[in-house]
């Protein structure tokens, strides 16, 4: 078994990636995180020496969308190698073993590699019906999450369900679904990679960062890495100039729509959503939702199924304000510099998320978003 | 008698548990249980019906899009919206691309390892592998050097001692029949298919912004603007990008997937006599060919009973019902009566063992899936149902492709009713759709070129234009089979939402009459060489392409108060 130095370099050669291309890739990673140029050498060295760390990927109340997204990871070619540097010892959707043999594989990691492995969680974790809303091998998702994440060196909550409860936790949350931070209180070194699903490019960058520095990058107030969630969709949107110029789509397929004008009036949640979609796009940079003419639905934000709906209602819906004044308000609000964290109070006022007939304590205006009760420290978890 | 429990069934979407009684090397009885529940219909109640597609799409991220399509069709049916031709063609392209990609992923990444022994590939002779590959296809990646590279990569992987997702599997099991060279070829194509799927699905990124979970659907149409001369719309450039991706897709499907399926099936012909199951097949039909209210379908709707392909019966959705006799739900009128989805009530009531548990009580309720029935009969849905109905209805290209497959394996049409028949039907459908993509792209280009830029029925966007109280049904053929959504809208708001989905049809438990569901029935008689390594059970279950998150979701809690849990437990 040769897991030491040089394996990655050999892997790269087989894939036709030169040493120089590899260093350039590492420089790119360094750039992503705004690190000094000298860091590239350090990243290259760290990745070359790495023994394949063990990754276990748990699926609970999920749709498998994050796994599918993970399968789309690629560019650059070295990115594939980065993923190959992980030993994916448990992943129900991909693994060959089933039943008892699959459970043994998981137990083997938990018992013999305690404190060493990386855990990924996809899907929310139900607490209702004594855990019976999601069981694997007869065990409840809750008990599995606590055992596996509890013994992990670090955990990534992948996608909005695992981070904040997501769709199953949308009102009225029939199964008592929770995200990892709430379901596994005190879990060590948790980082949230939200969105529905999380973007493969961000998964690759996050894992590369971890392999290099053995800790997570700095995060925002809801536990997401700043490199991917540090700016609003609106601020980086290719249609921003149309917003500033007051050029809006008014109807599906109208001339403004065909000319790529701003989707704000069609319900775009870009101004209150933080993710790097406009920069990195999706599927190897092919496109992104606004690029194909549909508004942002805010899928990276906590509780977006409640707080960003109705999706086609434009953002400011405060009685007494017309659309244009409200748009100005949004502009002012953004300029006020609340871009890093989800501006709870302001957004609570901005986003009407319930129809009047729906039950709830707040039929007129929604409650402000509640961040997870346990938040990773602002600077990332690891010493 | 050995009681076998397979939980988790891996290489599927979602959470599935199979229990089986094995005696004398054969399955004597089987039970299929789904062990995860979310409650998406309840979450939909009280919301804007125009948002529903985004919620339902998240029922499944593997067959992303299919619940979005069924949802917008149901709402359109309720409110009377008419999508323009561009929207119909865009949806068709998205649906077909999804089906093609999903089937390829299923074969190589979810199903192949039931037939392909990865460890055996280590002893393959690359030169012989090359001859084998070249004898079945003119696919260019077939040289001795190429297979030497794949073998070396595999050997290095194994030598490092970290087998990752390939650890602890059933390698060396006596039911693996492929020679080492066929195994090596399949491993090479497993890896190639990983790259292929990522590339091909860019069709979805172009038409839907991203994949998984496209974001261009709209009630009444699509959000993707169409204008051949605009840089910000689907234009002439997009059309040529789509053509290039579709061509690459078809190339792989016809030169790798189809030859692989036929080659591998040749070594496993006995599986053409195993796994038939209920023998009843149902399809709603798919890919509308024009914009008429009840358009002809490229793949026709229909029912086949008791394997009689001499007679295709018309489908009547009013004959659908669901039973909860063995599912963890109550009916207010008692569990002995099955209900049509439009009258459906679903009160979740878990009565199984508290986790952690070893065994379910199989005489009682044992699954989160209900048991859908058509006229009281269990029906198999999916590619086999679609291909059988198309074949029996005389769809010319399906007849041709089925003939090629049967001829190559030297078996008769009765071989289709089997585990292997499902594998073959899925591949035939993929070829059929991959060939058809270009024609649909032409249709989009022609319509766009005619100056028709309409993408949505704007007259029906505002809820004020809707009937005050309306009801709709939307159907779609997902890769895994017949999917139906039913919606009731009042004052512009969803008051009830029901889905009856492919994996509920196939994986559901016994019904009121004690009749087994298709998974359960198909496992009867399946050989099991080593009960502690139930590889053969996986083969038959995987041949259905289980998608459990799709199957379980129904909750309609009129009469039950559920705690709204937020914060820590």
Contacts between the chains, C-beta under 8 A, distances in Angstrom:
chain1	res1	chain2	res2	distance
A	1	B	159	6.6
A	1	B	160	5.6
A	1	B	161	3.7
A	1	B	162	7.9
A	2	B	159	6.9
A	2	B	160	6.2
A	3	B	160	5.7
A	3	B	161	7.3
A	3	B	162	7.1
A	7	B	160	7.2
A	10	B	156	7.6
A	14	B	149	7.1
A	14	B	152	7.7
A	14	B	153	6.3
A	52	B	160	7.2
A	52	B	162	5.1
A	52	B	164	7.8
A	54	B	162	7.7
A	59	B	14	8.0
A	59	B	15	7.7
A	60	B	36	7.5
A	61	B	36	6.2
A	61	B	38	5.2
A	62	B	14	7.9
A	62	B	61	7.5
A	62	B	549	6.9
A	63	B	13	7.6
A	63	B	58	5.1
A	63	B	59	6.4
A	63	B	60	5.1
A	63	B	61	3.9
A	63	B	62	7.6
A	63	B	549	5.2
A	64	B	13	4.5
A	64	B	14	7.1
A	64	B	60	6.9
A	64	B	61	4.4
A	64	B	62	4.9
A	64	B	549	6.6
A	65	B	58	6.9
A	65	B	60	8.0
A	65	B	61	2.5
A	65	B	62	8.0
A	65	B	64	6.5
A	65	B	212	4.5
A	65	B	213	5.7
A	66	B	61	7.1
A	67	B	61	7.2
A	68	B	61	5.1
A	68	B	62	6.0
A	68	B	64	7.0
A	68	B	211	7.7
A	68	B	212	4.4
A	69	B	61	7.8
A	69	B	212	5.9
A	71	B	105	7.8
A	71	B	194	7.0
A	71	B	197	6.9
A	71	B	198	6.9
A	72	B	198	5.0
A	72	B	201	7.0
A	72	B	211	7.0
A	74	B	195	7.8
A	74	B	198	5.6
A	86	B	164	7.6
A	87	B	162	4.0
A	87	B	163	7.9
A	87	B	164	4.5
A	88	B	164	4.5
A	88	B	165	5.0
A	89	B	162	7.8
A	89	B	164	5.8
A	89	B	165	7.6
A	89	B	167	6.4
A	91	B	165	5.9
A	92	B	8	5.4
A	92	B	10	4.8
A	92	B	11	7.8
A	92	B	12	7.8
A	93	B	10	7.2
A	93	B	11	6.6
A	93	B	12	7.2
A	93	B	13	6.7
A	93	B	110	7.6
A	94	B	11	7.1
A	94	B	109	6.9
A	94	B	165	4.8
A	95	B	10	5.2
A	95	B	11	7.1
A	95	B	165	4.3
A	95	B	166	7.7
A	95	B	167	7.8
A	95	B	169	7.7
A	96	B	10	7.6
A	96	B	11	7.4
A	96	B	113	4.6
A	96	B	118	7.2
A	96	B	165	6.3
A	96	B	166	5.2
A	96	B	167	7.8
A	96	B	168	7.9
A	96	B	169	3.5
A	96	B	170	7.7
A	97	B	10	6.6
A	97	B	167	6.7
A	97	B	168	4.3
A	97	B	169	4.5
A	97	B	170	7.6
A	98	B	6	5.7
A	98	B	8	6.7
A	98	B	9	5.7
A	98	B	10	4.4
A	98	B	11	7.3
A	98	B	538	5.9
A	99	B	5	6.7
A	99	B	6	4.0
A	99	B	7	6.0
A	99	B	8	6.9
A	99	B	9	7.3
A	99	B	10	8.0
A	99	B	534	7.2
A	100	B	5	8.0
A	100	B	532	7.5
A	101	B	168	4.6
A	101	B	169	6.7
A	101	B	170	7.5
A	101	B	533	7.6
A	102	B	8	5.9
A	102	B	10	5.3
A	102	B	168	7.3
A	103	B	8	7.7
A	104	B	168	5.9
A	105	B	167	5.6
A	105	B	168	4.7
A	108	B	168	7.9
A	126	B	37	7.6
A	126	B	38	7.9
A	127	B	565	6.1
A	127	B	569	4.6
A	128	B	562	7.4
A	128	B	563	7.4
A	128	B	565	6.9
A	129	B	348	7.8
A	129	B	350	4.4
A	130	B	350	7.6
A	130	B	354	5.0
A	130	B	355	6.9
A	131	B	354	7.6
A	131	B	355	4.9
A	132	B	328	7.8
A	132	B	350	4.5
A	132	B	352	6.2
A	132	B	354	7.0
A	132	B	355	6.1
A	133	B	36	6.9
A	133	B	37	4.7
A	133	B	38	7.6
A	133	B	350	7.6
A	134	B	15	6.6
A	134	B	35	6.8
A	134	B	36	4.4
A	134	B	37	7.2
A	135	B	15	7.3
A	135	B	35	4.5
A	135	B	36	7.6
A	135	B	355	4.9
A	135	B	357	7.7
A	136	B	7	7.0
A	136	B	8	5.1
A	136	B	15	6.0
A	136	B	35	6.9
A	137	B	7	5.0
A	137	B	8	6.1
A	138	B	7	6.6
A	138	B	353	8.0
A	138	B	355	6.0
A	138	B	356	5.2
A	138	B	357	4.4
A	138	B	358	6.0
A	139	B	355	5.7
A	139	B	356	4.7
A	140	B	355	4.2
A	140	B	356	7.1
A	142	B	569	7.4
A	143	B	355	7.1
A	143	B	356	6.9
A	167	B	38	7.1
A	167	B	40	6.9
A	167	B	43	7.0
A	167	B	55	6.7
A	167	B	58	5.0
A	168	B	38	4.3
A	168	B	39	6.9
A	168	B	40	7.8
A	168	B	43	7.8
A	169	B	566	7.7
A	170	B	43	4.7
A	170	B	55	7.7
A	171	B	43	7.0
A	171	B	564	6.6
A	172	B	42	6.6
A	172	B	43	7.2
A	172	B	562	6.1
A	172	B	564	4.9
A	173	B	43	8.0
A	173	B	562	7.9
A	173	B	564	5.3
A	173	B	565	5.5
A	173	B	566	7.1
A	174	B	38	7.5
A	174	B	39	3.3
A	174	B	42	4.9
A	174	B	43	7.0
A	174	B	348	7.4
A	174	B	555	5.6
A	174	B	557	6.9
A	174	B	562	5.2
A	175	B	37	6.3
A	175	B	38	6.2
A	175	B	39	5.7
A	176	B	563	6.6
A	176	B	565	3.6
A	176	B	569	7.7
A	177	B	38	7.3
A	177	B	565	7.6
A	178	B	565	7.4
A	178	B	568	7.7
A	178	B	569	6.8
A	182	B	567	6.5
A	182	B	568	5.3
A	182	B	569	7.4
A	183	B	569	6.7
A	185	B	568	5.8
A	196	B	58	6.7
A	196	B	213	6.0
A	197	B	61	6.3
A	197	B	212	5.7
A	197	B	213	6.3
A	251	B	458	5.2
A	251	B	461	7.6
A	252	B	218	6.3
A	252	B	220	7.9
A	252	B	221	6.4
A	252	B	223	6.3
A	252	B	455	5.9
A	252	B	456	3.8
A	252	B	458	6.2
A	252	B	461	7.1
A	253	B	221	7.6
A	253	B	225	5.9
A	253	B	226	7.5
A	253	B	453	6.1
A	253	B	454	5.8
A	253	B	455	4.3
A	253	B	456	5.6
A	253	B	458	7.4
A	257	B	225	4.8
A	258	B	225	4.4
A	258	B	226	7.6
A	258	B	227	4.3
A	258	B	230	4.9
A	258	B	232	6.6
A	258	B	233	4.7
A	258	B	453	6.6
A	259	B	230	6.0
A	259	B	232	5.5
A	259	B	233	8.0
A	260	B	230	7.6
A	260	B	231	7.3
A	260	B	232	2.8
A	260	B	233	7.7
A	282	B	205	5.7
A	282	B	209	6.8
A	282	B	210	3.5
A	282	B	211	7.3
A	283	B	198	7.7
A	283	B	201	6.7
A	283	B	202	5.3
A	283	B	204	7.4
A	283	B	205	3.8
A	283	B	210	6.2
A	283	B	211	5.9
A	284	B	198	7.4
A	284	B	202	7.3
A	286	B	202	4.8
A	286	B	205	3.7
A	286	B	206	6.4
A	287	B	205	4.4
A	287	B	206	5.9
A	287	B	209	5.3
A	287	B	210	6.9
A	288	B	209	5.4
A	288	B	210	6.2
A	289	B	209	3.7
A	289	B	210	6.3
A	289	B	215	3.8
A	289	B	216	7.4
A	290	B	209	7.4
A	291	B	209	6.1
A	292	B	206	7.4
A	292	B	207	6.9
A	292	B	208	6.3
A	292	B	209	4.0
A	292	B	215	7.3
A	292	B	216	5.0
A	292	B	223	6.9
A	292	B	224	5.0
A	293	B	216	6.7
A	293	B	223	4.6
A	293	B	224	5.2
A	293	B	225	4.8
A	293	B	232	8.0
A	293	B	233	7.6
A	294	B	209	6.2
A	294	B	215	4.8
A	294	B	216	5.0
A	294	B	217	8.0
A	294	B	218	7.7
A	294	B	223	3.9
A	294	B	224	7.7
A	297	B	54	6.2
A	297	B	215	6.9
A	305	B	43	7.4
A	305	B	55	7.0
A	309	B	47	6.4
A	309	B	48	6.9
A	309	B	51	5.4
A	310	B	47	7.4
A	310	B	48	4.1
A	310	B	50	7.2
A	310	B	51	5.7
A	311	B	48	7.6
A	311	B	50	7.4
A	311	B	51	4.9
A	311	B	54	6.4
A	312	B	48	7.3
A	312	B	50	5.7
A	312	B	51	7.4
A	313	B	48	8.0
A	354	B	46	7.9
A	355	B	46	6.3
A	355	B	47	6.8
A	355	B	48	6.5
A	355	B	493	5.9
A	357	B	46	6.1
A	357	B	491	7.3
A	357	B	493	5.6
A	358	B	46	3.8
A	358	B	47	7.4
A	358	B	493	8.0
A	359	B	46	7.1
A	370	B	566	6.9
A	370	B	567	7.8
A	373	B	567	5.8
A	373	B	568	5.4
A	374	B	568	8.0
